[in-house]
Amino acid sequence: MKITDVSSRIKLNNGIEMPYLGLGVYNSKVGFEAEQAITSALECGYRLIDTASFYGNEESVGKAVRECQIPRNEIFITTKVWNDDLGYDATLRAFDLSMQKLGLDILDLYLIHWPYKNKFADAWKALEKLYAEGRIRAIGVSNFYDFHLEEIIANSNIVPAVNQIQFHPYYNRQALVDYCANKGIQIQAWSPLMQGRELMDEPVLIKIASNYNKSVAQIILRWNLQKGIATIPKSSNPERIKQNSRIFDFELSTKDIDLIDALNCGKFVGPDTLEFCK
Ligand SMILES: NC(=O)c1ccc[n+]([C@@H]2O[C@H](COP(=O)([O-])OP(=O)(O)OC[C@H]3O[C@@H](n4cnc5c(N)ncnc54)[C@H](OP(=O)(O)O)[C@@H]3O)[C@@H](O)[C@H]2O)c1
C-alpha cells in the first residue's frame, strides 16, 4: 500500500490495516490536555491513538474518541498491558480494566508493554485467547528483542503483528528491524523525536530540513515512513500535532535517507530495555 496521506494504512500480518501515523499520549495529562490533543489529532486526519494502562489516561482517550463525530471503525486504538499484570489471569483482568476505562467493546491492538522479567509467555496466551474471542483485532509486543520474539514464535501459532520499539535517527536498530521484516512483524517507532531532545539540534537534520522547507520533526517522521516504519509522535500542542501530520507532501531523496541512516550512534532515551526488564 502506498503512503499518500495522513490516513494511509499498512496491512499487518493478519490482514488488519493500521495507520502509519498515530498520536502518542504518554505524558499527556488525563483530562483536558489529553482530550484536546486527541481531538486536534483527529481533526488533522490522524486515525491512530497510542495509549497504555501505564499512562493513566485511557479514560481520556475513550472520551475523546466517543465524542468525536468519526465512526469508531475508522479509528485505531492501541493500549498495552503493564509489567505488574504479566500472567494469564492478571493480563485478562488488566485487559478488562483497560476496556472499561476506554469504554470500548473491541480493541484494535493490544501490546505487551515490556518483556519484563521474561514473564511474557502466559501474558501472550491471554492475548491469544482475547484475539480468538474477537475482542482484539491484532496482538503484538513492545520493546522485544529478536530472542524474545523467537520464544513467542516457537510457542504460538500467532506471530506478533507489531513490535513497538524506540526508533529514531540516533538509534535505528537495523538488525532488529531486518529480523522483524523477515518475520512479518511491523515495527512502530516510539520516541521517534527522541522526546524532543538533542536530535532537534542535529546539524545534519537542520540542513536537510531547510532544504525541504520543513521542520526537523517532519524530516524525521517522513524518514520513518519512507523506511516502512509506522510512527506515533507525541504532542499536546495543537500546532505541533498539525505540523507532525504534514509529512505526506514531500519525499526525501535516497541520498538524504542515507545521510539520516548514518546518524545512528546507539544513543537512546529512557532505560536500557535489558537492564530494566531483568
Ligand atoms: N512502548 C513503549 O515502551 C513506549 C515508550 C515511550 C513512548 N511510547 C509511545 O510513543 C509515543 C511517542 O514517544 P514519546 O512521547 O516518548 O516521545 P516523542 O514523540 O519522540 O517526543 C515527544 C516530545 O517532543 C515534543 N514534540 C512533538 N512534536 C514536536 C515538534 N514538531 N517539534 C518539536 N518538538 C515536538 C513534544 O512536546 P509537546 O507535547 O509540547 O509538543 C514532547 O515533548 C508516546 O507518547 C507513547 O504513546 C511507547
The ligand as a MOL file (V3000), in Angstrom:
LIG
                    3D

  0  0  0     0  0            999 V3000
M  V30 BEGIN CTAB
M  V30 COUNTS 48 52 0 0 0
M  V30 BEGIN ATOM
M  V30 1 N 6.1110 1.1600 24.2070 0
M  V30 2 C 6.8590 1.9050 24.9800 0
M  V30 3 O 7.6020 1.4300 25.8620 0
M  V30 4 C 6.8220 3.3800 24.7910 0
M  V30 5 C 7.7590 4.1950 25.4480 0
M  V30 6 C 7.6950 5.5630 25.2360 0
M  V30 7 C 6.7250 6.0820 24.4000 0
M  V30 8 N 5.8070 5.2710 23.7850 0 CHG=1
M  V30 9 C 4.7460 5.8170 22.9060 0
M  V30 10 O 5.3600 6.5820 21.8750 0
M  V30 11 C 4.8420 7.9030 21.8940 0
M  V30 12 C 5.8900 8.8920 21.4230 0
M  V30 13 O 7.0610 8.8380 22.2270 0
M  V30 14 P 7.4580 9.9590 23.3000 0
M  V30 15 O 6.2390 10.6250 23.7850 0
M  V30 16 O 8.3450 9.3090 24.3100 0 CHG=-1
M  V30 17 O 8.3860 10.9530 22.5070 0
M  V30 18 P 8.4000 11.7160 21.1010 0
M  V30 19 O 7.1400 11.5490 20.3700 0
M  V30 20 O 9.6790 11.3530 20.4530 0
M  V30 21 O 8.5740 13.2210 21.5650 0
M  V30 22 C 7.5890 13.9200 22.2730 0
M  V30 23 C 8.1880 15.2620 22.7020 0
M  V30 24 O 8.5320 16.0040 21.5390 0
M  V30 25 C 7.8290 17.2530 21.5320 0
M  V30 26 N 7.3900 17.4970 20.1640 0
M  V30 27 C 6.3790 16.9040 19.4910 0
M  V30 28 N 6.2890 17.3590 18.2340 0
M  V30 29 C 7.2800 18.2670 18.0960 0
M  V30 30 C 7.7020 19.0960 17.0140 0
M  V30 31 N 7.0760 19.0630 15.8510 0
M  V30 32 N 8.7630 19.9200 17.2240 0
M  V30 33 C 9.3840 19.9600 18.4270 0
M  V30 34 N 9.0360 19.1970 19.4820 0
M  V30 35 C 7.9840 18.3550 19.3150 0
M  V30 36 C 6.6720 17.0860 22.4850 0
M  V30 37 O 6.3490 18.2930 23.1350 0
M  V30 38 P 4.8580 18.9350 23.0980 0
M  V30 39 O 3.9130 17.9020 23.6450 0
M  V30 40 O 4.9930 20.1310 23.9610 0
M  V30 41 O 4.5910 19.2630 21.6670 0
M  V30 42 C 7.2310 16.0910 23.5150 0
M  V30 43 O 7.9820 16.7690 24.4970 0
M  V30 44 C 4.4110 8.0800 23.3480 0
M  V30 45 O 3.5590 9.1840 23.5460 0
M  V30 46 C 3.7850 6.7440 23.6180 0
M  V30 47 O 2.4830 6.6820 23.0640 0
M  V30 48 C 5.8590 3.9380 23.9690 0
M  V30 END ATOM
M  V30 BEGIN BOND
M  V30 1 1 1 2
M  V30 2 2 2 3
M  V30 3 1 2 4
M  V30 4 1 4 5
M  V30 5 2 4 48
M  V30 6 2 5 6
M  V30 7 1 6 7
M  V30 8 2 7 8
M  V30 9 1 8 9
M  V30 10 1 8 48
M  V30 11 1 9 10
M  V30 12 1 9 46
M  V30 13 1 10 11
M  V30 14 1 11 12
M  V30 15 1 11 44
M  V30 16 1 12 13
M  V30 17 1 13 14
M  V30 18 2 14 15
M  V30 19 1 14 16
M  V30 20 1 14 17
M  V30 21 1 17 18
M  V30 22 2 18 19
M  V30 23 1 18 20
M  V30 24 1 18 21
M  V30 25 1 21 22
M  V30 26 1 22 23
M  V30 27 1 23 24
M  V30 28 1 23 42
M  V30 29 1 24 25
M  V30 30 1 25 26
M  V30 31 1 25 36
M  V30 32 1 26 27
M  V30 33 1 26 35
M  V30 34 2 27 28
M  V30 35 1 28 29
M  V30 36 1 29 30
M  V30 37 2 29 35
M  V30 38 1 30 31
M  V30 39 2 30 32
M  V30 40 1 32 33
M  V30 41 2 33 34
M  V30 42 1 34 35
M  V30 43 1 36 37
M  V30 44 1 36 42
M  V30 45 1 37 38
M  V30 46 2 38 39
M  V30 47 1 38 40
M  V30 48 1 38 41
M  V30 49 1 42 43
M  V30 50 1 44 45
M  V30 51 1 44 46
M  V30 52 1 46 47
M  V30 END BOND
M  V30 END CTAB
M  END
